[in-house]
Amino acid sequence: MQINPFLIFKKLWCNKELIKSFSKREVISKYKGSFLGILWSFITPLLMLIVYTFVFSEVFKAKWSTGSGSKIEFAIIIFCGLLTFSIFGDVISRAPSLILSNTNYVKKVVFPLEILPVVALCSALINSFISLGILIICIGIFMGTIHWTLIFVPVVLCPLMFLSVGLGWLLSSLGVYLRDIAQIVTIAVQALMLLTPIFYPTTLIPQNLLFLYYLNPVGYVVEDMRKVIIWGKFPDWSSWGIEMLIGVVIFYLGYVWFQKTRAGFADVI
């Protein structure tokens, strides 16, 4: 099946209002019925930041290879890595059950099922950008400066967004036919998080295991996010270009796979 790549973007753009509506509904429904409601989106990352500061600086006495030895800086570095990975992790973890949890839309011929992974990404981005706002405030307060390189955050995240949606299409389709894929993906996401330099700098990775970092598409994005947000540096444009190419290819292949297999969804479900 050959699909014009530009038609993918055109189709998603035509459904932008539906994507916006579903994303808004997801964010609101996540906290529906709770006393504090949407405020939990701000409270949760703030509490996480406090917990990470205590656990890694007080309990483990861990330090980053920046030379400052600041406990607050260490927590900020870890938090930045976690919020970046959470965008990818949230989409991929949910992907296998996206179609199965929306079976009422499967038999509606006119409903664009392909927007579901995009909605999952938008929901993850909203939560992550709330956390990012808290992170920037903390950087301004405790590190004394907010770098103008923040403008590169959307650019740095582009490869990760393409990769997440592409794999989302693939895994959501496989989840219909192979129900065990959800358990496999859960384990894989947890393993990938530990293999990503979130809780440790890349300088601590043994030389014989560096290939795991080079093969990890999320690791580069985490490192670049720290550069532009915390240290006011430019992204590594060479690795960004490679990541972007990989992300776009997976995005396209994932969409082709999804369209090729969606005809059997109704029969299996």
C-alpha positions as CSV (number, residue, x, y, z in Angstrom):
1,M,0.0,0.0,0.0
2,Q,1.5,3.3,-1.1
3,I,0.4,6.5,0.7
4,N,1.5,10.0,-0.1
5,P,3.2,11.3,3.1
6,F,1.7,14.7,2.6
7,L,-1.8,13.2,2.6
8,I,-1.2,11.9,6.2
9,F,-0.6,15.5,7.5
10,K,-3.6,16.7,5.4
11,K,-5.9,14.1,6.9
12,L,-4.7,14.9,10.5
13,W,-5.1,18.6,9.8
14,C,-8.7,18.1,8.6
15,N,-9.4,16.3,11.9
16,K,-7.7,18.9,14.1
17,E,-10.9,20.0,15.8
18,L,-11.7,16.4,16.7
19,I,-8.2,15.8,17.9
20,K,-8.4,19.0,20.0
21,S,-11.8,18.0,21.5
22,F,-10.7,14.4,22.4
23,S,-7.4,15.7,23.9
24,K,-9.2,18.2,26.1
25,R,-11.7,15.5,27.1
26,E,-8.9,13.2,28.1
27,V,-7.1,15.7,30.3
28,I,-10.3,16.8,32.0
29,S,-11.6,13.2,32.5
30,K,-8.2,12.2,34.1
31,Y,-9.0,14.4,37.2
32,K,-12.8,14.3,37.0
33,G,-14.4,13.8,40.3
34,S,-11.3,14.7,42.4
35,F,-11.5,17.5,44.9
36,L,-8.6,19.5,43.4
37,G,-9.4,18.6,39.8
38,I,-7.0,20.0,37.2
39,L,-4.8,21.4,40.0
40,W,-3.3,17.9,40.3
41,S,-1.6,18.6,37.0
42,F,0.5,21.2,38.9
43,I,0.7,19.5,42.3
44,T,1.9,16.1,41.0
45,P,5.0,17.2,39.2
46,L,5.9,19.6,42.1
47,L,5.7,16.7,44.6
48,M,7.7,14.5,42.3
49,L,10.4,17.2,42.1
50,I,10.6,17.3,45.9
51,V,10.7,13.5,46.2
52,Y,13.5,13.2,43.7
53,T,15.5,15.9,45.4
54,F,15.3,14.0,48.7
55,V,15.8,10.4,47.5
56,F,18.7,11.0,45.1
57,S,20.5,13.8,47.0
58,E,19.9,12.7,50.6
59,V,19.4,9.0,50.5
60,F,21.7,8.0,47.6
61,K,24.1,11.0,47.9
62,A,24.2,11.1,44.1
63,K,25.8,13.9,42.1
64,W,25.8,14.9,38.5
65,S,29.0,15.5,36.5
66,T,28.5,19.3,36.4
67,G,30.9,20.0,39.3
68,S,28.4,22.1,41.3
69,G,27.3,19.4,43.6
70,S,24.0,21.2,44.1
71,K,21.1,18.9,45.3
72,I,18.5,21.2,43.6
73,E,20.4,21.1,40.3
74,F,20.5,17.3,40.5
75,A,16.8,17.1,41.0
76,I,16.1,19.5,38.2
77,I,18.3,17.5,35.8
78,I,16.5,14.2,36.7
79,F,13.1,15.9,36.5
80,C,13.9,17.3,33.0
81,G,14.8,13.8,31.8
82,L,11.7,12.2,33.3
83,L,9.2,14.7,31.8
84,T,10.9,14.2,28.4
85,F,10.7,10.4,28.6
86,S,7.1,10.6,29.9
87,I,5.9,12.0,26.6
88,F,7.2,8.9,24.8
89,G,6.4,6.5,27.6
90,D,2.7,7.6,28.1
91,V,1.9,7.2,24.4
92,I,3.7,3.9,24.0
93,S,2.2,2.4,27.2
94,R,-1.3,3.3,26.1
95,A,-1.0,2.4,22.5
96,P,-1.8,-1.4,22.6
97,S,-5.2,-0.7,24.2
98,L,-6.2,2.4,22.3
99,I,-8.4,0.6,19.8
100,L,-9.6,-2.0,22.3
101,S,-10.7,0.8,24.7
102,N,-12.6,2.6,21.9
103,T,-14.4,-0.3,20.3
104,N,-17.6,1.9,19.9
105,Y,-15.7,3.9,17.2
106,V,-14.3,0.9,15.3
107,K,-17.5,0.1,13.5
108,K,-18.2,3.7,12.6
109,V,-16.8,3.8,9.1
110,V,-16.5,7.6,9.0
111,F,-14.6,7.8,12.3
112,P,-10.8,8.4,11.8
113,L,-9.3,5.8,14.1
114,E,-5.8,7.0,13.2
115,I,-6.3,10.1,15.4
116,L,-6.3,8.0,18.6
117,P,-2.5,7.8,18.9
118,V,-2.3,11.5,18.1
119,V,-4.8,12.3,20.8
120,A,-2.7,10.2,23.3
121,L,0.4,12.3,22.3
122,C,-1.5,15.6,22.7
123,S,-2.6,14.5,26.2
124,A,0.9,13.5,27.1
125,L,2.3,16.9,25.8
126,I,-0.2,18.9,27.8
127,N,0.8,17.2,31.0
128,S,4.5,17.4,30.2
129,F,4.3,21.1,29.4
130,I,2.6,21.8,32.7
131,S,5.6,20.0,34.3
132,L,7.9,22.0,32.1
133,G,6.4,25.2,33.4
134,I,7.1,24.2,37.0
135,L,10.6,23.1,35.9
136,I,11.4,26.5,34.3
137,I,10.1,28.3,37.4
138,C,12.4,26.2,39.6
139,I,15.4,26.9,37.3
140,G,14.7,30.6,37.5
141,I,14.4,30.5,41.3
142,F,17.2,28.1,42.3
143,M,19.7,28.5,39.4
144,G,19.1,32.2,38.9
145,T,18.6,32.3,35.1
146,I,16.2,31.2,32.4
147,H,18.0,30.6,29.1
148,W,16.6,31.9,25.8
149,T,17.4,28.5,24.2
150,L,14.1,27.4,25.6
151,I,12.7,28.4,22.2
152,F,14.3,25.2,20.8
153,V,12.1,22.9,23.0
154,P,9.4,22.2,20.3
155,V,12.2,21.6,17.8
156,V,14.0,19.2,20.0
157,L,10.8,17.3,20.7
158,C,9.8,16.9,17.1
159,P,11.7,13.6,16.4
160,L,10.2,12.2,19.6
161,M,6.7,13.2,18.6
162,F,7.0,11.6,15.2
163,L,8.5,8.4,16.7
164,S,5.8,8.2,19.4
165,V,2.8,8.5,17.0
166,G,4.4,6.1,14.4
167,L,5.0,3.5,17.1
168,G,1.5,4.3,18.5
169,W,-0.1,3.4,15.2
170,L,1.9,0.2,15.0
171,L,1.3,-1.0,18.6
172,S,-2.4,0.0,18.6
173,S,-2.9,-2.2,15.6
174,L,-0.9,-5.1,17.0
175,G,-2.9,-4.7,20.3
176,V,-6.1,-5.7,18.5
177,Y,-4.6,-8.9,17.1
178,L,-2.1,-9.8,19.8
179,R,-3.5,-9.1,23.3
180,D,-0.3,-10.0,25.1
181,I,1.5,-7.1,23.4
182,A,0.3,-4.7,26.2
183,Q,2.3,-6.6,28.8
184,I,5.4,-6.8,26.6
185,V,5.2,-3.1,25.9
186,T,4.9,-2.3,29.7
187,I,8.1,-4.2,30.5
188,A,9.9,-2.7,27.4
189,V,9.0,0.9,28.4
190,Q,10.3,0.3,32.0
191,A,13.5,-1.2,30.6
192,L,14.0,1.6,28.2
193,M,13.5,4.2,30.9
194,L,16.4,2.6,32.9
195,L,18.5,2.4,29.8
196,T,17.9,6.1,29.1
197,P,20.4,8.5,30.8
198,I,17.7,10.0,33.1
199,F,19.1,9.1,36.6
200,Y,22.7,9.1,35.5
201,P,24.9,11.0,33.1
202,T,26.2,9.4,29.9
203,T,29.7,9.7,31.2
204,L,28.9,6.9,33.7
205,I,27.9,4.4,30.9
206,P,30.7,1.8,30.5
207,Q,32.5,1.9,27.2
208,N,31.4,-1.6,26.2
209,L,27.7,-0.6,26.8
210,L,27.7,2.7,25.0
211,F,26.1,1.1,22.0
212,L,22.9,0.8,24.0
213,Y,22.8,4.6,24.4
214,Y,23.5,5.1,20.7
215,L,20.7,2.7,19.8
216,N,18.2,4.4,22.2
217,P,16.3,7.1,20.2
218,V,14.9,8.7,23.4
219,G,18.4,9.3,25.0
220,Y,19.4,11.9,22.5
221,V,16.2,13.9,23.0
222,V,16.7,13.8,26.8
223,E,20.2,15.1,26.5
224,D,19.2,17.9,24.1
225,M,16.3,18.9,26.3
226,R,18.7,19.4,29.2
227,K,21.0,21.4,27.0
228,V,18.4,23.9,25.9
229,I,16.5,24.1,29.2
230,I,19.0,23.8,31.9
231,W,22.4,24.7,30.5
232,G,21.5,27.2,27.7
233,K,23.3,25.3,25.0
234,F,22.2,24.5,21.4
235,P,21.0,21.0,20.6
236,D,23.3,18.5,18.9
237,W,22.0,19.3,15.4
238,S,23.8,16.3,13.7
239,S,22.1,13.7,16.0
240,W,18.8,15.7,15.8
241,G,18.8,15.4,12.0
242,I,19.3,11.6,12.3
243,E,16.6,11.3,14.9
244,M,14.3,13.4,12.8
245,L,14.8,11.2,9.8
246,I,14.2,8.0,11.8
247,G,11.1,9.5,13.5
248,V,9.6,10.6,10.1
249,V,10.3,7.1,8.6
250,I,8.7,5.3,11.5
251,F,5.8,7.8,11.5
252,Y,5.1,7.0,7.8
253,L,5.6,3.2,8.1
254,G,3.4,3.1,11.2
255,Y,0.6,4.9,9.4
256,V,0.8,2.6,6.4
257,W,0.7,-0.5,8.7
258,F,-2.3,0.9,10.6
259,Q,-4.3,1.6,7.4
260,K,-3.4,-1.8,6.0
261,T,-4.6,-3.7,9.1
262,R,-7.6,-1.6,10.3
263,A,-10.0,-3.4,7.9
264,G,-9.8,-6.4,10.2
265,F,-10.4,-4.6,13.5
266,A,-14.2,-5.0,13.5
267,D,-13.9,-8.7,12.8
268,V,-11.4,-9.4,15.6
269,I,-13.1,-7.2,18.2
